[in-house]
Amino acid sequence: MFWTILHIVEIGLWIIMAASVAYVVFFAIISLFYEKDDFASTHTSVLNYRERRFLILYPAYHEDSVIINSVNKFLFQDYPTDRFHLVVISDHMTDETNKQLRTFPITLLTPVFEKSSKAKAMQYAINYIEEKIDTHEERSFDNLVVLDADNVVQHDFLRKLNILCNAGYEAIQCHRCAKNSNNDVAMLDGASEEINNTIFRKAHNRLGLSSALIGSGMCFDYKLFKKNVFQLSTAGEDREMEALLLKQKVFIKYAAEIHVFDEKVSNQDNFQRQRMRWMTAQVQSLLRQLPQIPNAFLHGNLNFIDKTIQQALIPRSILIVLLAAISILMTIVVPEWCGKWWFLLIVLALSLYIALPEQLRSRSLFGKVLAIPGLVLRMLKNLLHIDHKNTDFLHTIHDK
């Protein structure tokens, strides 16, 4: 009787984990299919071309170590200077940092929040801009870009975005990639993001589904952003924005050719803090979206259904470590049960290999896998502290 119950539990656990593996496998395979050069096809004729006006938002909370460099590099855009404007929302940064920022041709805002969050910073900026501009004048904005304080872009960033915006895309997620690989944690974090880019962005677009948002390197139609930003209330503002757009059936384009270089976490404490924020946002998003699933089915909103499924997936690094641990345990304790577990582990590993860009498939990267179990243990500790009602902003500290 005991072994029968244990076997039923074991099969149930396998089915739950197999569902998460199947999602990864499916989209990893889809990513292999050929896609035409969509970026080239969006070049509009000379008659239709116009240089749109961009508002660039840099929400910066305790980002003294990175914000000056990011803003300075962005200002060297190969784009008319009167067609874009930077706004830095300086939240709890030092007087010295603010003094340096005031030397740049930007708008510096210094709000004081009782509880800081990226959503509040963006809402504050939009309120300020709306008070200062006449939307009927040439000074009004066509599109808005959200960047993190550590993000660095190439000189043709706005020119490439302008092409996609002129092609009619209202929401664009750029290709966020690592700008540092200084240790094991940073390399694994960068590789993980590229796998996410493949599965949740590139492969989704190839099926005609919306890309997932990341939180930075995002571009929106200005009016669309203004309409939705004031509905954001949690630390997972990117997931909230994504759900709002998908409910409105706004397609999110993934621009793989437009790079945004992002600083990867390089120590385990920062990794745990970052993943705590992500896992909390995932649980909050799942609980918020589940009640809306019947309506999504009724209206055939496949993108919203898919997004909700994403929130229910087991985090990938936890999944692979648990599968490895269970496979080894079953091999020792109940060998006749272990086959299906090893199968699941191998299929997942192969799918992640496929999803990893070819240039990252190096021996040095795979040599870092020994760091994964320790990182996953920290993630599992986070499970004990997730509060789905918590809206506090958990800041990821940048190493100096």
C-alpha positions as CSV (number, residue, x, y, z in Angstrom):
1,M,0.0,0.0,0.0
2,F,2.8,2.4,0.9
3,W,4.7,1.8,-2.3
4,T,1.5,2.2,-4.3
5,I,0.8,5.6,-2.8
6,L,4.4,6.6,-3.2
7,H,4.3,5.5,-6.9
8,I,1.2,7.6,-7.5
9,V,2.9,10.6,-6.0
10,E,6.0,10.0,-8.0
11,I,4.1,9.8,-11.3
12,G,2.1,13.0,-10.4
13,L,5.3,14.8,-9.7
14,W,6.8,13.6,-13.0
15,I,3.7,14.8,-14.9
16,I,3.9,18.3,-13.3
17,M,7.6,18.6,-14.2
18,A,7.1,17.1,-17.6
19,A,4.6,19.9,-18.4
20,S,7.3,22.5,-17.8
21,V,9.8,20.6,-19.8
22,A,7.4,20.1,-22.7
23,Y,6.9,23.9,-23.0
24,V,10.7,24.5,-23.2
25,V,11.2,21.7,-25.7
26,F,8.4,22.9,-28.0
27,F,9.6,26.5,-28.3
28,A,13.3,25.4,-28.5
29,I,12.4,23.3,-31.6
30,I,10.3,26.2,-33.0
31,S,13.3,28.5,-32.7
32,L,15.2,26.3,-35.2
33,F,12.8,27.0,-38.0
34,Y,13.9,29.6,-40.6
35,E,12.5,33.1,-40.3
36,K,12.8,35.7,-43.1
37,D,14.8,38.9,-42.4
38,D,11.8,40.6,-40.8
39,F,13.9,43.7,-40.0
40,A,14.9,44.3,-43.6
41,S,11.3,43.8,-44.7
42,T,10.1,46.6,-42.4
43,H,12.1,49.3,-44.2
44,T,9.5,51.8,-45.4
45,S,9.7,53.8,-48.5
46,V,11.3,57.2,-48.6
47,L,7.8,58.8,-48.9
48,N,6.6,57.1,-45.7
49,Y,9.7,57.6,-43.7
50,R,9.8,60.0,-40.8
51,E,12.0,60.5,-37.8
52,R,9.8,59.9,-34.8
53,R,10.3,61.7,-31.5
54,F,11.4,59.4,-28.7
55,L,11.2,59.9,-24.9
56,I,13.8,57.9,-23.1
57,L,13.1,57.0,-19.4
58,Y,15.9,55.9,-17.1
59,P,14.4,55.0,-13.7
60,A,17.4,55.0,-11.3
61,Y,17.1,53.8,-7.7
62,H,20.5,53.9,-5.9
63,E,22.3,53.6,-9.3
64,D,25.1,56.0,-8.7
65,S,27.7,53.5,-9.9
66,V,26.3,53.1,-13.4
67,I,23.9,55.8,-14.4
68,I,26.5,58.5,-15.5
69,N,28.2,56.1,-18.0
70,S,24.8,54.9,-19.4
71,V,23.4,58.4,-20.0
72,N,26.7,59.7,-21.4
73,K,26.9,56.9,-24.0
74,F,23.3,57.1,-25.0
75,L,23.7,60.8,-25.9
76,F,26.0,59.8,-28.8
77,Q,23.1,58.5,-30.9
78,D,23.2,58.6,-34.7
79,Y,19.8,60.4,-34.6
80,P,18.8,64.0,-34.7
81,T,19.2,65.4,-31.2
82,D,16.0,67.4,-31.4
83,R,14.1,64.1,-32.0
84,F,14.8,62.4,-28.7
85,H,15.0,63.5,-25.0
86,L,16.3,61.7,-21.9
87,V,14.6,61.8,-18.5
88,V,16.4,60.3,-15.5
89,I,14.3,59.7,-12.5
90,S,16.8,59.9,-9.7
91,D,15.5,58.0,-6.7
92,H,17.8,58.0,-3.6
93,M,20.9,58.9,-5.6
94,T,23.6,61.1,-4.1
95,D,23.9,64.8,-4.6
96,E,27.2,64.3,-6.4
97,T,25.6,62.0,-8.9
98,N,22.7,64.4,-9.5
99,K,25.2,67.3,-9.9
100,Q,26.9,65.4,-12.7
101,L,23.6,64.4,-14.3
102,R,22.6,68.1,-14.5
103,T,25.6,68.8,-16.7
104,F,24.0,66.7,-19.5
105,P,21.3,67.9,-21.9
106,I,18.6,65.8,-20.1
107,T,15.7,66.3,-17.7
108,L,16.6,65.2,-14.2
109,L,13.7,64.4,-11.8
110,T,14.3,63.8,-8.1
111,P,11.1,62.5,-6.5
112,V,10.9,61.3,-2.9
113,F,8.8,58.1,-2.6
114,E,7.7,56.6,0.7
115,K,8.0,53.2,-1.0
116,S,10.1,53.3,-4.2
117,S,9.3,51.3,-7.3
118,K,10.0,51.4,-11.0
119,A,6.3,51.8,-11.7
120,K,6.1,54.9,-9.5
121,A,9.2,56.4,-11.1
122,M,7.7,56.0,-14.6
123,Q,4.3,57.3,-13.5
124,Y,6.1,60.4,-12.0
125,A,8.0,61.0,-15.2
126,I,4.8,60.8,-17.4
127,N,3.0,63.2,-15.1
128,Y,5.8,65.6,-15.3
129,I,6.1,65.4,-19.1
130,E,2.3,65.8,-19.6
131,E,2.4,69.0,-17.5
132,K,5.4,70.4,-19.5
133,I,4.4,69.7,-23.1
134,D,1.5,70.6,-25.3
135,T,0.5,67.3,-27.0
136,H,-0.6,69.3,-30.1
137,E,2.8,70.8,-30.6
138,E,5.8,69.4,-32.4
139,R,7.4,68.8,-29.0
140,S,5.1,65.9,-28.2
141,F,6.5,62.4,-28.3
142,D,5.6,59.5,-30.7
143,N,7.3,56.7,-28.8
144,L,8.8,56.0,-25.4
145,V,11.8,53.8,-24.4
146,V,12.4,52.3,-21.0
147,L,16.0,51.5,-20.0
148,D,17.6,50.4,-16.8
149,A,20.3,52.5,-15.3
150,D,23.0,50.0,-16.3
151,N,21.8,49.6,-19.9
152,V,24.2,50.7,-22.7
153,V,23.0,50.9,-26.3
154,Q,24.8,51.2,-29.7
155,H,24.9,54.5,-31.6
156,D,22.2,53.3,-34.1
157,F,19.8,52.2,-31.4
158,L,17.1,54.8,-32.1
159,R,17.6,54.7,-35.9
160,K,16.8,51.0,-35.9
161,L,13.9,51.4,-33.5
162,N,12.5,54.2,-35.7
163,I,12.3,51.7,-38.6
164,L,10.2,49.3,-36.6
165,C,8.0,52.0,-35.2
166,N,7.4,53.4,-38.7
167,A,6.4,49.8,-39.7
168,G,3.5,50.0,-37.2
169,Y,4.8,48.1,-34.2
170,E,3.3,49.6,-31.0
171,A,5.3,47.5,-28.5
172,I,8.9,46.3,-29.0
173,Q,11.2,44.3,-26.8
174,C,14.8,44.8,-27.8
175,H,17.5,42.1,-27.5
176,R,18.9,42.5,-24.0
177,C,22.3,40.8,-23.7
178,A,25.2,40.6,-21.3
179,K,27.8,43.4,-21.2
180,N,29.9,41.5,-18.6
181,S,31.0,37.9,-18.0
182,N,33.5,38.5,-15.2
183,N,32.8,35.3,-13.2
184,D,30.7,32.1,-13.1
185,V,27.5,33.8,-11.9
186,A,27.6,36.5,-14.5
187,M,28.3,34.0,-17.3
188,L,25.4,31.8,-16.2
189,D,23.1,34.7,-15.8
190,G,23.9,35.9,-19.3
191,A,23.4,32.5,-20.8
192,S,20.1,32.2,-19.0
193,E,18.9,35.4,-20.5
194,E,19.8,34.3,-24.0
195,I,17.9,31.1,-23.5
196,N,14.9,33.2,-22.4
197,N,15.4,35.3,-25.5
198,T,15.2,32.2,-27.7
199,I,12.2,30.5,-26.0
200,F,10.0,33.4,-24.8
201,R,10.8,35.9,-27.5
202,K,12.3,34.7,-30.8
203,A,10.4,31.4,-31.0
204,H,7.1,33.0,-29.9
205,N,7.3,35.6,-32.7
206,R,8.0,32.9,-35.2
207,L,4.7,31.3,-34.3
208,G,2.9,34.7,-34.5
209,L,2.8,35.0,-30.7
210,S,3.8,38.0,-28.7
211,S,7.3,38.3,-27.2
212,A,7.7,38.5,-23.5
213,L,8.8,41.8,-22.0
214,I,12.0,41.9,-19.8
215,G,11.7,45.2,-18.0
216,S,14.2,47.3,-20.0
217,G,15.1,47.8,-23.6
218,M,11.4,48.2,-24.2
219,C,9.8,50.7,-26.7
220,F,6.1,51.6,-26.8
221,D,3.8,53.9,-28.6
222,Y,3.7,56.9,-26.3
223,K,-0.1,57.1,-26.0
224,L,-0.3,53.4,-25.4
225,F,2.3,53.5,-22.6
226,K,0.6,56.6,-21.0
227,K,-2.7,54.7,-21.1
228,N,-1.4,51.7,-19.3
229,V,1.5,52.9,-17.0
230,F,-0.8,54.2,-14.3
231,Q,-2.3,50.7,-13.8
232,L,1.0,49.3,-12.7
233,S,1.3,48.6,-9.0
234,T,3.7,45.8,-8.2
235,A,7.5,45.2,-8.4
236,G,6.8,43.1,-11.5
237,E,5.8,46.0,-13.6
238,D,7.0,44.4,-16.9
239,R,4.7,41.4,-16.3
240,E,1.8,43.7,-15.5
241,M,2.4,45.8,-18.6
242,E,2.7,42.7,-20.7
243,A,-0.6,41.3,-19.4
244,L,-2.3,44.7,-20.0
245,L,-1.1,44.8,-23.6
246,L,-2.1,41.2,-24.3
247,K,-5.6,41.8,-22.9
248,Q,-5.8,44.7,-25.4
249,K,-4.5,42.3,-28.1
250,V,-1.4,44.5,-28.7
251,F,1.3,42.4,-30.4
252,I,4.8,42.6,-28.8
253,K,7.6,42.5,-31.4
254,Y,11.0,41.0,-30.5
255,A,13.8,43.0,-32.2
256,A,16.7,40.5,-32.1
257,E,18.9,42.9,-34.1
258,I,18.6,45.8,-31.7
259,H,21.0,45.2,-28.7
260,V,20.7,46.5,-25.2
261,F,23.7,45.6,-23.1
262,D,22.7,44.8,-19.6
263,E,25.0,44.3,-16.5
264,K,24.6,40.7,-15.2
265,V,24.7,40.0,-11.5
266,S,28.2,38.8,-10.5
267,N,27.8,37.5,-6.9
268,Q,25.4,35.0,-5.3
269,D,23.8,37.5,-2.9
270,N,22.7,39.7,-5.8
271,F,21.6,36.7,-7.7
272,Q,19.3,35.5,-4.9
273,R,17.9,39.0,-4.5
274,Q,17.2,39.4,-8.2
275,R,15.5,35.9,-8.4
276,M,13.5,36.7,-5.3
277,R,12.0,39.7,-7.1
278,W,11.3,37.7,-10.2
279,M,9.8,34.7,-8.4
280,T,7.5,37.0,-6.4
281,A,6.4,38.8,-9.6
282,Q,5.7,35.4,-11.2
283,V,3.5,34.2,-8.4
284,Q,1.7,37.6,-8.3
285,S,1.1,37.5,-12.1
286,L,-0.2,34.0,-12.0
287,L,-2.7,34.7,-9.3
288,R,-3.8,37.9,-11.0
289,Q,-4.2,36.3,-14.4
290,L,-5.8,33.0,-13.6
291,P,-9.3,34.5,-13.0
292,Q,-9.2,36.1,-16.4
293,I,-8.5,32.9,-18.3
294,P,-12.2,32.0,-19.0
295,N,-12.7,35.4,-20.6
296,A,-9.4,34.9,-22.6
297,F,-10.7,31.6,-23.9
298,L,-14.1,33.1,-24.8
299,H,-12.5,35.8,-26.9
300,G,-9.8,33.6,-28.3
301,N,-6.9,35.5,-26.8
302,L,-4.2,32.9,-27.3
303,N,-1.4,35.4,-26.3
304,F,-2.9,36.0,-22.9
305,I,-3.5,32.2,-22.3
306,D,0.1,31.5,-23.3
307,K,1.3,34.2,-20.9
308,T,-0.6,32.7,-18.0
309,I,0.9,29.3,-18.8
310,Q,4.4,30.9,-18.6
311,Q,3.7,32.1,-15.1
312,A,2.8,28.6,-14.0
313,L,6.1,27.1,-15.3
314,I,8.7,25.8,-12.8
315,P,11.8,28.1,-13.0
316,R,14.2,26.5,-15.4
317,S,17.3,26.3,-13.2
318,I,15.2,24.8,-10.4
319,L,13.7,22.3,-12.8
320,I,17.0,21.0,-14.1
321,V,18.6,20.6,-10.6
322,L,15.5,18.9,-9.2
323,L,15.4,16.5,-12.2
324,A,19.0,15.6,-11.8
325,A,18.6,15.0,-8.0
326,I,15.4,12.9,-8.4
327,S,17.0,10.9,-11.3
328,I,20.0,10.0,-9.1
329,L,17.8,9.3,-6.1
330,M,15.5,7.0,-8.1
331,T,18.4,5.2,-9.6
332,I,19.7,4.3,-6.1
333,V,16.4,3.6,-4.3
334,V,13.9,2.4,-7.0
335,P,15.9,1.7,-10.2
336,E,12.8,0.5,-12.1
337,W,11.3,4.0,-11.8
338,C,14.3,6.0,-12.9
339,G,14.1,5.7,-16.7
340,K,11.4,8.3,-17.2
341,W,13.3,10.8,-15.0
342,W,16.5,10.4,-16.9
343,F,14.6,10.8,-20.1
344,L,13.1,14.0,-18.9
345,L,16.4,15.4,-17.8
346,I,18.2,14.5,-21.0
347,V,15.4,16.1,-23.1
348,L,15.5,19.3,-21.1
349,A,19.3,19.5,-21.3
350,L,19.2,19.1,-25.1
351,S,16.5,21.7,-25.4
352,L,18.5,24.2,-23.4
353,Y,21.5,23.5,-25.6
354,I,19.5,24.2,-28.7
355,A,18.1,27.4,-27.2
356,L,21.6,28.6,-26.3
357,P,23.0,30.8,-29.1
358,E,25.8,29.0,-30.9
359,Q,28.5,31.6,-29.9
360,L,27.9,30.8,-26.2
361,R,28.2,27.0,-26.5
362,S,31.8,27.1,-25.2
363,R,33.7,24.7,-23.0
364,S,34.3,27.5,-20.5
365,L,30.6,28.1,-20.1
366,F,29.7,24.5,-19.6
367,G,32.5,24.3,-17.0
368,K,30.4,26.7,-14.9
369,V,27.5,24.3,-14.4
370,L,29.0,23.3,-11.0
371,A,27.9,26.7,-9.8
372,I,24.2,26.0,-10.6
373,P,23.3,23.8,-7.6
374,G,24.5,26.5,-5.2
375,L,22.5,29.2,-7.0
376,V,19.4,26.9,-7.1
377,L,19.6,26.3,-3.3
378,R,19.4,30.1,-2.9
379,M,16.4,30.2,-5.2
380,L,14.7,27.4,-3.2
381,K,15.3,29.5,0.0
382,N,13.4,32.2,-1.7
383,L,10.3,30.0,-1.9
384,L,10.0,30.2,1.9
385,H,9.8,34.0,1.7
386,I,7.5,34.7,-1.2
387,D,4.6,36.9,-0.2
388,H,2.2,37.3,-3.1
389,K,0.8,40.5,-1.5
390,N,4.2,42.2,-1.1
391,T,4.7,45.1,-3.5
392,D,8.0,46.3,-2.1
393,F,10.8,47.0,-4.6
394,L,13.8,44.7,-4.3
395,H,16.7,46.5,-5.8
396,T,19.5,44.6,-7.4
397,I,22.8,46.1,-6.3
398,H,25.5,46.7,-8.9
399,D,29.1,45.8,-8.1
400,K,31.4,48.8,-8.4
